[in-house]
Amino acid sequence: MKIEDLEKILLKKQGASKSFPFGDIYAVFKIENKVFAILAIEENPLRLNLKCVPIDALAYRDIYKSVIPGYHMNKKHWNTIILDGNVPQEVLEDMINESYNLIFNKLTKKQKEKILLS
């Protein structure tokens, strides 16, 4: 998957923003200042950190060799996906949706309303 296509998917999420708080190496995708994805843009292949339900995190690691414990993240709740083509795009998009929803659901009612009205 091309970086441009992946960024479109990530930024299509309601209220999503992209920043570079760790320099030009990592694109960080947030909603209301809460991270739901980190993309290592200088890696080849690209690497994407996503939040997961712990049982799903383990299952993805068992199914796909390109899914490993989250790099520099809480390994119980985060996975790193090596985007080498081994994880089907529809599964990757499901993982992105799960990560976004986990973060969105922890926002306050006021924050959620702000996002939904934008």
Backbone as a ProteinNet text record, in pm:
[ID]
protein_1_A
[PRIMARY]
MKIEDLEKILLKKQGASKSFPFGDIYAVFKIENKVFAILAIEENPLRLNLKCVPIDALAYRDIYKSVIPGYHMNKKHWNTIILDGNVPQEVLEDMINESYNLIFNKLTKKQKEKILLS
[TERTIARY]
85	0	88.7	50.8	126	96.2	194.7	179.3	62.7	44.5	-63.9	-200.3	-215.7	-342.4	-369.6	-266.7	-281.7	-318.3	-251.9	-283.2	-425.7	-474	-612.7	-709.7	-682.7	-769	-768.7	-650.9	-638.4	-702.4	-681.7	-734.5	-882.8	-936.3	-1079.1	-1162.9	-1100.6	-1170.2	-1213.8	-1336	-1392.2	-1310.2	-1266.5	-1189.7	-1041.8	-995.1	-855.2	-763.2	-645.1	-542	-407.9	-314.5	-179.9	-79.5	19.1	125.8	256.4	364.8	498.7	569	516.4	576.2	712.3	747.6	874.7	971.6	953.3	1037.9	973.9	1049.2	996.3	983.4	1023.5	1025.8	889.2	810.9	682.7	567.5	467.6	343.1	248.4	197.1	109.5	-32.1	-126.3	-265.8	-345.2	-420.2	-490.2	-634	-714.4	-843.5	-845.1	-874.1	-877.1	-750	-635.7	-504.5	-479.9	-554	-532	-490.8	-380.3	-321.1	-402.3	-432.9	-492.7	-406	-304.2	-213.7	-82.3	25.3	157.3	217.5	256.2	311.3	459	542.6	686.6	707.9	716.6	713.7	846.4	954.2	1083.6	1124.8	1041.5	1070.1	1030.4	1101.4	1066.3	1074.2	961.7	826	778.4	672.8	613.9	571.1	568.7	521	416.4	308.3	195.9	161.5	161.3	118.7	-29.4	-105.1	-248.1	-287.2	-383.2	-434.5	-530.4	-532.4	-618.2	-673.8	-783.3	-830.5	-725.3	-682.1	-572.3	-588.5	-706.4	-725.3	-710.5	-756.3	-739.9	-593.6	-522	-379.4	-305.3	-332.3	-267	-310	-438.7	-489.5	-424.7	-416.1	-352.5	-206.7	-138.7	1.7	14	-83.8	-81.5	-111.9	-199.5	-244.1	-144.8	-90.7	-6.3	135.2	233.4	372.2	415.5	340.7	372.5	312.5	248.6	193.1	273.6	335.6	421.9	378.4	425.9	391.7	431.8	351.8	371.1	508.4	576.7	710	700	771.2	771.5	632.5	546.8	410.8	381	266.7	220.7	186.3	263.2	251.3	123.1	56.3	-72.2	-182.1	-171.7	-277.9	-242.9	-118	-76.4	-2.9	-28.3	43.8	114.4	225.3	291	264.1	212	185.4	291.7	366.9	466.9	391.5	385.7	302.4	375.5	395	466.7	373.6	242.1	145	89.4	140.1	91.6	-42.9	-75.6	-205.7	-296.6	-407.1	-497.8	-548.5	-572.6	-612.9	-740.5	-837.9	-962.8	-939.8	-846.4	-812.4	-741.4	-649.9	-579.9	-679.5	-775.4	-875.5	-961.7	-992.1	-1065.1	-982.8	-852.3	-764.2	-759.1	-754.7	-755.1	-886.1	-997.2	-1127.6	-1135	-1083.8	-1085	-1002.4	-885.3	-799.3	-868.9	-924.1	-995.2	-1111.5	-1191.8	-1309	-1271.7	-1163.3	-1119.1	-1086.2	-1019.9	-984.6	-1109.2	-1190.1	-1311.2	-1402.2	-1419.5	-1510	-1462.9	-1335.3	-1283.5	-1290.6	-1331.2	-1343.7	-1463.3	-1461.2	-1575.1	-1693.7	-1810.3	-1930.8	-1916.2	-1859.9	-1840.8	-1745.3	-1636.1	-1540.6	-1605.6	-1681.9	-1749.5	-1847.2	-1924.5	-2020.9	-1950.5	-1838.8	-1760.9	-1716.8	-1669	-1622.9	-1740.3	-1848.9	-1963.7	-2030.6	-2017.9	-2077.9	-1986.6	-1861.2	-1767.9	-1780.8
-118.2	0	123.3	219.5	344.4	430.7	509.2	596.9	693.7	743.5	838.3	774.5	649.3	578	551.2	512.8	486.2	613.4	722.8	849.9	895.2	870.7	905.2	828	699.9	616.9	669.8	701.2	747.9	885.6	975	1111.3	1121.9	1017.7	1014.4	997.6	950.7	932.4	1068.4	1073.8	1200.3	1257.6	1383.4	1451.9	1418.6	1336.7	1294.5	1407.5	1410	1505.4	1433.6	1493.5	1437.1	1539.1	1490.7	1578.4	1499.8	1572.3	1511.9	1550.7	1507.5	1547.9	1484.6	1379.1	1309.7	1330.8	1437.8	1463.6	1410.3	1415.2	1378.2	1228.3	1149.9	1004.1	940.5	995.5	935.6	1033.6	991.8	1067.2	1013.1	1102.5	1063.1	1110.2	1017.5	1046.6	1044.4	1154.1	1172.9	1215.6	1194.7	1260.3	1323	1451.9	1525.6	1501.7	1510.5	1494.2	1355.8	1257.7	1119.1	1037.8	967.9	893.7	768.1	748.2	621.5	548.1	615.9	550.3	626.7	550.6	610.2	538.3	616.8	562.6	597.2	494.1	513.6	531.7	657.7	687.5	665.2	650.8	628.3	481.6	396.7	252.9	195.6	93.8	23.5	-126.2	-196	-146.9	-57.4	18.1	105	23.2	88.3	25.4	115.7	53	126.7	71	156.8	117.7	148.4	49.7	66.2	6.9	70.6	21.2	-94.1	-191.4	-309.8	-350.6	-423.2	-494	-602.8	-624.7	-718.9	-856.9	-913.9	-1047.1	-1042.6	-932.3	-915.7	-895.5	-820.4	-796.4	-929.3	-1019	-1150.4	-1233	-1227.9	-1305.5	-1260.2	-1128.9	-1078.8	-1124.4	-1123.9	-1167.9	-1315.3	-1395.4	-1538.6	-1565.8	-1484.8	-1508.5	-1454.6	-1335.8	-1268.9	-1249	-1296.6	-1278.8	-1132.8	-1051.6	-908.9	-822.9	-885.3	-812.3	-852.6	-751.6	-775.6	-683.4	-711.2	-621.4	-477.5	-382.9	-241.7	-189.4	-134.4	-77.9	48.4	51.4	164.2	195.4	94.7	113.8	5	18.7	-84.9	-207.7	-312.3	-428.5	-507.6	-481.7	-546.9	-485.2	-355.7	-282.5	-232.8	-245.7	-190.9	-296.2	-294.7	-377.3	-288.4	-337.7	-277.4	-368.3	-310.2	-384.7	-347.4	-444.7	-424.1	-436.1	-327.5	-321.8	-378.2	-510	-580.3	-660.7	-641	-710.9	-838	-881.5	-1005.4	-990.1	-869.4	-844.3	-788.1	-856.6	-806.5	-665.6	-586.3	-447.1	-436.3	-524.6	-515.6	-544.3	-631.7	-659.3	-538.3	-480.2	-360.3	-247.5	-228.9	-124.2	-154.2	-281.1	-318.6	-284.8	-309.2	-278.4	-127	-49.5	96.8	142.5	86.3	122	88.6	-27.4	-67.7	29.3	65.7	157.2	291.9	344.5	472.2	463.7	358.5	344.6	329.3	258.5	244.9	381	465.2	598.7	687.2	685.1	768.5	737.4	610.4	570.5	615.7	648.7	696.3	848.4	916.9	1061.9	1100.4	1222.7	1272.6	1294.7	1306	1331.2	1459.9	1561.3	1690.3	1676.6	1603.4	1582.1	1505.3	1402.4	1323.8	1409.6	1491.2	1578.6	1676.1	1730.4	1823.9	1756.7	1634.4	1560.6	1528	1481.1	1440.9	1559.5	1677.8	1796.3	1864.8	1821.5	1887.1	1833.8
0	0	0	-80.9	-88.9	33.2	71.9	188	169.5	47.5	21.3	44.8	0.5	18.5	166.1	237.9	380.5	456.1	424.2	490.5	460.8	339.7	305.4	394	413.1	497.5	640.5	692.1	830.2	849.5	754.1	767.7	731.9	671	639.6	767.5	872.7	1000.3	1052.9	1100.2	1147	1262.2	1246.1	1349.3	1350.3	1255.3	1253.7	1208.8	1269.4	1229.6	1226.3	1152.4	1139.9	1190.7	1266.8	1314.2	1316.9	1344	1348.2	1478.4	1593.7	1721.4	1749.5	1676.3	1698.5	1583.1	1509.1	1393.5	1266.5	1157.3	1026.2	1004.1	1101.3	1084.2	1107.2	1200.1	1238.4	1218.2	1140.8	1128.2	1234.1	1318.6	1427.7	1394.9	1401.8	1370.9	1500.8	1522.9	1649.4	1626.1	1731.1	1744.1	1882.5	1886.7	2014.2	2096.5	2031.8	2095.6	2154.4	2108.7	2151.2	2028.8	2040.4	1928.8	1898.2	1768.6	1727.1	1624.4	1569.6	1475	1466.5	1448.4	1425.2	1304.5	1205.5	1082.1	1071.7	1064.2	1043.4	893.9	851.8	708.8	637.2	710.4	645.7	645.5	702.7	701.3	565.4	523.7	401.9	428.8	439	418.8	534.5	506	608.1	729	845.1	968.5	1031	1076.3	1131.8	1269.2	1371.7	1505.6	1521	1570.5	1592.9	1727.3	1791.5	1918.9	1892.2	1984.4	1969.6	2105.3	2100.5	2218.6	2243.8	2368	2393.3	2329.7	2334.2	2275.1	2123.4	2061.9	1916.8	1880.9	1964.7	1939.8	1929	2022.7	2021.4	1900.3	1867.5	1754.5	1623.3	1601.9	1480.3	1472.5	1584.9	1585.7	1551.3	1595.3	1564.8	1417.8	1359.8	1222.2	1119.1	1144.7	1045.2	1098.5	1024.7	1068	1060.1	985.7	971.7	1082.2	1179.5	1293.9	1416.7	1477.7	1593.2	1707.8	1829	1940.8	1908.6	1956	1925.2	1961.2	1862.1	1880.2	1965	2076.1	2170.9	2226.8	2234.2	2283	2386.4	2454.1	2545.6	2461.2	2475.6	2388.9	2411.2	2520.6	2546.2	2458.9	2432.7	2364.6	2224.7	2182.8	2053.9	1971.5	1841.9	1745.7	1644.8	1593.8	1478.9	1360.4	1253.4	1131.4	1029.5	985.1	880.5	748.5	674.2	554.4	433	437.8	331.6	241.4	259.2	175.3	235.8	350.6	411.8	481.4	524.7	586.4	476.7	447	342.4	374.9	270.7	290.8	372.5	349.4	426.1	574	606.2	746.2	806.2	729.6	775.5	803.5	714.5	735.6	858.6	882.9	1005	1129.4	1122	1235	1259.4	1152.5	1164.4	1228.3	1181	1237.6	1385.7	1422.7	1563.5	1648.6	1599.9	1673.7	1692.4	1584.3	1590.9	1689.4	1678.7	1765	1912.3	1940.5	2079.8	2140	2062.7	2111.1	2117.7	2012.6	2008.8	2127.5	2158.5	2266.5	2404.5	2418.4	2546.7	2561.2	2455.7	2461.9	2548.4	2595.5	2672.2	2578.3	2636.9	2558.2	2477.7	2539.8	2474.1	2354.1	2372.3	2263.3	2148.3	2181.5	2077.5	1998.5	2069.2	2001.9	1908.8	1953.7	1871.4	1740.7	1750.7	1632.5	1540.8	1598.3	1517.4	1448.5	1506.2	1446	1344.7	1338.2	1245.4	1103.6
[MASK]
++++++++++++++++++++++++++++++++++++++++++++++++++++++++++++++++++++++++++++++++++++++++++++++++++++++++++++++++++++++

